[in-house]
């Protein structure tokens, strides 16, 4: 099976579901916080690694032979899709100030990034590709720098409400 097919449900959840729920949420999700210093380099690496994951998957296959990588990959992939759908639904409904603290955002300040990682990890396992896995790891490390920029922006935008939220809820899990 072509591994690129795995991208279709992911992109459907990430973009079609979000745009169906809220056009403004889609625009908010597409906007990155202002970057400073090394964050600008991390942003470029983030985008290139994302492109790399997509291209590598398009040119990979998923061997449909029972194995630990098939079962673990399918588990990660489906959990990642489910987490992404839940995070997107929660993201589409912020509070009056624009801050998301309900649903999965009660447990993680960045559930979409967690979902992306779990889903992409599942895709790498399904494709049995160390190259995809490497791109996923680079993606996730660079995403951390993007998240730091987002947190700085959230503190500037939401002030003490976001600082309180940071005290209650972990960055990832």
C-alpha positions in Angstrom: 0.0 0.0 0.0 1.4 3.5 -0.8 2.3 5.2 2.5 1.3 8.6 1.1 -2.4 7.5 1.5 -1.8 7.8 5.3 -1.5 11.6 4.8 -5.1 12.0 3.5 -7.0 11.3 6.8 -4.4 13.4 8.6 -4.8 16.4 6.3 -8.5 15.9 6.3 -8.6 16.2 10.1 -6.0 19.0 10.2 -7.5 21.2 7.6 -11.0 20.1 6.4 -12.4 19.4 9.9 -10.9 22.6 11.3 -12.2 24.7 8.4 -15.6 23.1 8.7 -15.7 23.9 12.5 -14.4 27.5 12.2 -12.8 29.5 9.4 -11.3 31.8 12.0 -9.8 28.8 13.8 -8.2 27.6 10.6 -6.6 31.1 10.1 -5.5 31.1 13.8 -3.9 27.6 13.4 -2.1 28.8 10.2 -0.6 31.8 12.0 2.8 31.3 13.7 3.9 33.4 16.6 6.7 35.9 15.9 10.0 34.2 15.9 13.3 35.5 17.4 16.9 34.5 16.9 17.3 30.7 16.6 13.5 30.2 16.5 13.6 31.5 12.9 16.1 28.7 12.0 13.9 26.2 13.9 10.9 27.4 11.9 12.7 26.7 8.6 13.8 23.3 9.8 10.3 22.6 11.0 8.8 23.4 7.6 11.5 21.5 5.7 11.2 18.4 8.0 7.4 18.5 7.5 7.9 18.6 3.7 10.5 15.8 4.1 8.0 13.6 6.0 5.4 14.2 3.3 7.7 13.5 0.4 9.3 10.4 2.0 5.8 9.0 2.7 4.7 9.6 -0.8 7.6 7.5 -2.1 7.3 4.8 0.6 5.1 1.8 1.0 3.4 0.1 3.9 4.0 -3.6 3.8 0.8 -5.2 4.9 2.5 -8.2 6.5 1.7 -8.9 10.2 4.5 -7.6 12.3 5.1 -5.5 15.5 5.7 -2.4 13.4 2.4 -2.9 11.6 0.4 -3.2 14.8 2.3 -0.6 16.8 2.3 1.8 13.8 -1.4 1.3 13.3 -2.0 1.9 17.0 0.1 5.1 17.0 -1.4 6.3 13.7 -5.0 5.9 14.8 -4.4 7.3 18.2 -2.7 10.3 16.6 -5.6 10.9 14.3 -8.1 10.7 17.2 -6.0 13.0 19.3 -5.6 15.4 16.4 -9.4 15.4 15.8 -10.1 16.1 19.4 -7.5 18.8 19.6 -8.8 20.4 16.4 -12.4 20.4 17.8 -11.2 21.9 21.1 -9.0 24.5 19.3 -12.0 25.6 17.3 -13.8 26.7 20.5 -11.6 29.0 22.6 -12.9 31.0 25.5 -14.0 34.6 25.1 -10.5 35.9 25.4 -9.3 33.5 22.6 -7.4 31.1 25.0 -7.9 27.4 24.6 -8.0 25.6 28.0 -10.9 23.1 27.6 -10.9 19.5 26.4 -7.4 18.2 25.7 -6.0 21.6 26.5 -6.8 20.8 30.2 -4.0 18.1 30.0 -1.6 19.5 27.5 -0.9 23.1 26.3 0.0 21.7 22.9 -2.2 18.7 22.1 -2.0 19.3 18.4 1.8 19.0 18.4 1.5 15.9 20.5 -1.0 14.5 18.1 1.2 15.3 15.1 4.1 13.5 16.6 2.1 10.4 17.6 0.5 10.3 14.1 3.8 10.8 12.2 5.5 8.2 14.4 2.8 5.8 13.5 3.3 6.6 9.8 7.1 6.0 10.1 6.5 2.6 11.8 3.9 1.6 9.2 6.3 2.5 6.4 9.2 0.9 8.3 11.3 3.8 7.3 14.2 5.1 9.4 14.3 8.1 7.1 10.8 9.0 7.9 11.5 8.4 11.6 14.5 10.7 11.4 12.4 13.4 9.8 9.8 13.0 12.4 12.3 13.4 15.2 13.8 16.6 13.5 10.2 17.8 13.1 9.4 17.4 16.8 12.7 18.9 18.0 12.1 22.0 15.8 8.5 22.1 16.9 9.7 22.6 20.5 11.3 25.9 19.4 8.1 27.0 17.6 6.2 26.2 20.8 8.5 28.4 22.9 7.8 31.3 20.5 4.0 30.6 20.9 4.3 30.5 24.6 6.0 33.9 24.7 3.3 35.3 22.4 0.6 33.8 24.6 2.1 35.4 27.7 2.2 38.8 25.9 -1.4 38.4 24.6 -3.1 36.7 27.6 -0.9 37.8 30.5 -1.6 36.4 33.9 -4.3 34.1 32.6 -1.8 32.3 30.4 0.8 32.2 33.2 -1.7 30.6 35.5 -2.6 28.1 32.8 1.1 27.3 32.4 1.3 26.5 36.1 -1.7 24.1 35.9 -1.0 22.4 32.6 2.1 20.7 31.3 3.6 21.7 27.9 3.2 18.3 26.4 1.9 15.5 28.6 
